[in-house]
Amino acid sequence: MLHDKLFIPGPVEVSEKTLAAFARPVIGHRSEAFKNLYRGIHPRLQELFGTKQPVFLSTSSAWGVMEAAIRNVVRKKVLCCMCGAFSDKWLDVARRCGKEAEPLQVEWGRHIDHHTIDARLASGQFDTVTLIHNETSTGVMNPLAEICCVLAKYPEIALIVDTVSSFSAVPISMDALGIDMMLTGSQKALALPPGFSLFSVSELAFERASENENRGYYFDFLEFKRQQSEFMTPSTPSIGHVYALQSKLDEIFTEGVENRFARHRRTNALVHEWVQTRGFEFFAEENFRSITLTCVKNSRGIDVPKLARDLREKHHLVIDGGYGKIKGQTFRLSNMGDETEESVSHLLACLDDCL
Ligand SMILES: *Cc1c(COP(=O)(O)O)cnc(C)c1O
């Protein structure tokens, strides 16, 4: 059976090599072998997170730890920065967790402006902010450094940042930026199978967790911390994911992180050039476009479902026909994970063939 290769922005294509690591025989999660596995990958995880804090392994998709962030960190009221499907949803999740939450909503395709955050925080109502660095639904990459500068004025306000579709593709240094909880998922920028997440937590966020009585058990930051000190997880993890992660870290550090960042910039530039020369437009505003995926505005009025269908049937490649309310008005092309100039050029040639 021929596999249809994924160019959707998550889950992304998983290599044979990663799948082979994922399928290694199971070991006990309290064994020395597991502790050595976790101990062995931990320094490289800290390097990618840009932190001296422990990095935790969660057997859940990203939403598990996004909900955990709310339950552990928010004291009373959270400001949710909203610019697309994933960031919009976080407001709803916070309210379902019983927290007071207010939207800082911008139109889809636009970025979160740091001045607006500053104005909202000056009201003194909020103890936490949620931000999605790379809004995968719209292809907007928010200006993290500027936003973190604003947060630095409010040391008592915790900043939670989702880097699901940007982690390891662009430099993000948690400690230097003053991020209090940073998380990523397995199936996007890291190109691992879905169902697993990574996160790290600042001292402020651990303090908040210790004050929060309703943080539950499965995602309790303090349980993660206690177990990580012996290189274990609170409950049985997906051990295959940890092997796959080890294999991926070997690849990342063999390629070199700077080279990995540069590869993402180059493959993204190829997609951008294609969009411009084929008479399409970008959905995301200029200067705030993601470098891991492109949300193409269907300015030519093509039949997007037909394009996606033709591409799959003729070339065995899968693209995304737009997320939620912008389905059909946009389509998304991913260059995250293992993609190269060769593989992205092939995708673009096949798109030309189908248009
Ligand atoms: C995909 C995605 C999520 C949700 O991830 P799940 O693994 O489905 O829980 C959250 N945030 C961003 C930015 C995403 O792209």
The ligand as an ORCA input file, in Angstrom:
! r2SCAN-3c Opt
* xyz 0 1
  C      -1.729     21.170     17.007
  C      -1.583     22.262     18.001
  C      -2.059     22.133     19.305
  C      -2.855     20.949     19.775
  O      -2.101     19.816     19.790
  P      -2.742     18.379     20.148
  O      -1.533     17.549     20.051
  O      -3.781     18.099     19.123
  O      -3.296     18.475     21.514
  C      -1.832     23.174     20.171
  N      -1.187     24.277     19.802
  C      -0.713     24.441     18.557
  C       0.009     25.695     18.205
  C      -0.900     23.440     17.619
  O      -0.425     23.602     16.377
*
